[in-house]
Amino acid sequence: MTMTSTRETEIIVDPDVPLVRLIREFDAPVEKVFRAHTDPELFARWIGPRRHSVQIDHHDCRTGGSYRYVLGDGDAEYGFFGCFHEVRPGELIVQTFAYEGMRDGVALERATFEDLGNGRTRLTTTSLVDSFEGRDGFVASGMEVGVNEGYQKLDELLAG
């Protein structure tokens, strides 16, 4: 596996399977980290790069629910949508993830929330796409900036 580490987020690009794995620890209990992923108001406060505004169209984070949000950057807008396939409170979110600019590039994502004790949580997110080309496009899209800045904003939200 090829690994790069940026600050506190570990980004793993698997050479054998078209997936990207993100591993990040937070100084907050599982319940708070999970809620920040499932509550639309909280989710909007941390998702994406700092320069982007966030508009939540809908965010029904439950098994069988769906979501759509738009990141704005000046005149540019980037829409994302998907379905929640399985949600287990404090433990697991399995969802699809698609960027409206690339309708054929749907990822299956699995986020696990691990209690590390002492009020700390490890979040592991795995995104699997259907091709290496799609995975490489995902990585080249600026994902690293969005992930790192988003998680920095999540740290700030969890500390508040």
Backbone torsions as a table, in degrees:
resi	resn	phi	psi	omega
1	MET	NA	143.1	174.1
2	THR	-91.2	131.3	-177.4
3	MET	-127.3	139.3	169.4
4	THR	-130.5	142.5	178.5
5	SER	-120.7	127.0	177.7
6	THR	-123.2	113.6	-174.5
7	ARG	52.4	-109.2	-175.0
8	GLU	-106.7	-5.0	-177.7
9	THR	-99.9	125.7	176.1
10	GLU	-94.8	124.2	179.0
11	ILE	-113.7	118.9	-176.4
12	ILE	-115.8	122.4	176.2
13	VAL	-107.9	111.8	-175.3
14	ASP	-76.7	125.9	-179.3
15	PRO	-75.3	-16.6	-174.3
16	ASP	-103.8	-18.5	-177.5
17	VAL	-134.8	139.6	-177.9
18	PRO	-76.2	72.2	-179.9
19	LEU	-137.9	159.7	173.4
20	VAL	-127.7	133.1	178.2
21	ARG	-118.7	133.3	176.8
22	LEU	-115.2	133.3	177.8
23	ILE	-128.2	127.7	-176.9
24	ARG	-147.7	136.8	176.2
25	GLU	-104.4	145.0	-178.9
26	PHE	-127.6	145.2	177.0
27	ASP	-87.5	61.9	179.2
28	ALA	-157.9	152.5	179.2
29	PRO	-69.1	157.9	-178.4
30	VAL	-51.1	-43.6	-176.1
31	GLU	-57.9	-40.9	-179.6
32	LYS	-71.1	-41.5	-179.9
33	VAL	-66.2	-42.4	178.8
34	PHE	-63.2	-46.2	-179.9
35	ARG	-60.2	-36.4	178.6
36	ALA	-65.1	-21.0	176.6
37	HIS	-88.9	-24.9	-171.9
38	THR	-105.5	-24.1	179.4
39	ASP	-86.6	117.2	-175.0
40	PRO	-57.4	-37.3	179.8
41	GLU	-66.2	-41.8	178.4
42	LEU	-70.4	-43.7	-179.8
43	PHE	-55.6	-44.1	-179.0
44	ALA	-63.3	-24.2	-177.5
45	ARG	-79.5	-15.0	-176.4
46	TRP	-127.4	-17.6	-174.1
47	ILE	-70.1	135.3	171.8
48	GLY	84.7	175.8	-179.3
49	PRO	-64.6	157.0	-178.7
50	ARG	-61.5	-34.0	-174.9
51	ARG	-74.0	-11.0	-176.9
52	HIS	-95.0	138.7	168.0
53	SER	-82.0	162.3	-179.5
54	VAL	-131.1	129.3	174.0
55	GLN	-122.4	122.6	177.7
56	ILE	-94.0	117.8	174.0
57	ASP	-77.5	-50.1	172.2
58	HIS	-158.3	153.3	-177.1
59	HIS	-154.7	84.6	-177.0
60	ASP	-104.6	80.4	-172.9
61	CYS	-82.3	84.9	175.8
62	ARG	-151.2	159.6	176.6
63	THR	-56.2	122.5	-177.7
64	GLY	92.6	-5.7	179.8
65	GLY	-82.7	-179.1	179.6
66	SER	-145.9	173.7	179.4
67	TYR	-150.0	158.7	168.3
68	ARG	-156.0	132.7	175.0
69	TYR	-141.7	160.9	-178.0
70	VAL	-128.1	127.9	171.9
71	LEU	-95.2	131.9	179.8
72	GLY	-113.2	142.3	179.1
73	ASP	-142.0	88.4	-174.5
74	GLY	68.2	-124.2	178.9
75	ASP	-84.8	-10.9	-177.7
76	ALA	-87.6	142.2	175.4
77	GLU	-130.6	143.2	-178.2
78	TYR	-129.6	109.9	-178.1
79	GLY	-94.3	141.8	179.0
80	PHE	-132.7	144.6	-178.6
81	PHE	-152.8	165.4	177.5
82	GLY	176.5	-176.7	-179.9
83	CYS	-123.2	144.2	174.6
84	PHE	-90.7	116.1	-177.6
85	HIS	-88.1	-36.2	176.5
86	GLU	-152.6	130.5	176.9
87	VAL	-129.4	120.6	175.6
88	ARG	-118.6	109.2	-174.8
89	PRO	-48.6	129.9	177.4
90	GLY	72.0	6.9	-172.7
91	GLU	-134.2	-51.2	-166.4
92	LEU	-152.5	140.9	167.6
93	ILE	-132.9	122.3	173.9
94	VAL	-115.0	125.2	-175.8
95	GLN	-148.3	162.7	167.1
96	THR	-93.5	157.4	-179.5
97	PHE	-141.9	125.3	179.5
98	ALA	-138.2	142.7	173.8
99	TYR	-98.0	128.1	-175.8
100	GLU	-61.5	-22.1	177.8
101	GLY	-76.1	-12.2	179.0
102	MET	-139.8	76.3	-173.8
103	ARG	-58.9	-27.1	-178.9
104	ASP	-84.9	-3.1	-175.3
105	GLY	-101.3	65.3	-179.5
106	VAL	-88.4	132.2	176.0
107	ALA	-107.0	147.2	169.8
108	LEU	-100.5	122.3	-175.5
109	GLU	-117.1	142.8	178.5
110	ARG	-130.5	118.7	178.4
111	ALA	-113.5	124.8	177.4
112	THR	-115.0	144.5	-177.1
113	PHE	-118.2	115.2	-174.6
114	GLU	-113.1	124.7	177.4
115	ASP	-75.7	117.6	180.0
116	LEU	-95.0	-0.6	-176.5
117	GLY	84.4	166.4	179.1
118	ASN	53.1	33.8	177.1
119	GLY	71.0	25.3	-179.8
120	ARG	-116.3	151.2	-177.9
121	THR	-133.6	139.2	169.9
122	ARG	-106.2	123.6	175.7
123	LEU	-104.1	125.9	175.7
124	THR	-122.0	120.7	179.1
125	THR	-118.4	127.8	177.8
126	THR	-117.1	125.7	178.2
127	SER	-114.5	118.8	-179.5
128	LEU	-111.0	126.6	176.7
129	VAL	-115.3	173.5	-172.0
130	ASP	-87.8	-2.9	179.4
131	SER	-153.8	158.4	175.4
132	PHE	-67.5	-35.1	177.7
133	GLU	-61.3	-44.8	177.7
134	GLY	-63.3	-43.9	178.1
135	ARG	-61.6	-45.0	-179.3
136	ASP	-66.2	-34.6	175.2
137	GLY	-65.6	-39.9	177.1
138	PHE	-59.1	-47.4	-178.5
139	VAL	-67.8	-40.2	-177.3
140	ALA	-75.8	-9.1	-174.0
141	SER	-74.5	-2.8	-173.6
142	GLY	98.3	12.5	-179.1
143	MET	-52.2	-41.2	-175.9
144	GLU	-59.9	-42.6	178.7
145	VAL	-64.9	-47.5	-179.8
146	GLY	-60.7	-42.3	-179.6
147	VAL	-65.4	-50.2	-176.4
148	ASN	-65.6	-45.9	179.4
149	GLU	-67.6	-38.3	177.5
150	GLY	-61.6	-44.9	179.7
151	TYR	-68.6	-31.8	173.7
152	GLN	-63.6	-42.1	177.1
153	LYS	-65.5	-36.5	177.6
154	LEU	-65.2	-41.0	174.5
155	ASP	-55.3	-46.3	-178.7
156	GLU	-63.4	-42.9	178.8
157	LEU	-62.8	-44.3	-179.2
158	LEU	-67.4	-29.7	-179.7
159	ALA	-77.4	-22.4	-175.1
160	GLY	-79.9	NA	NA
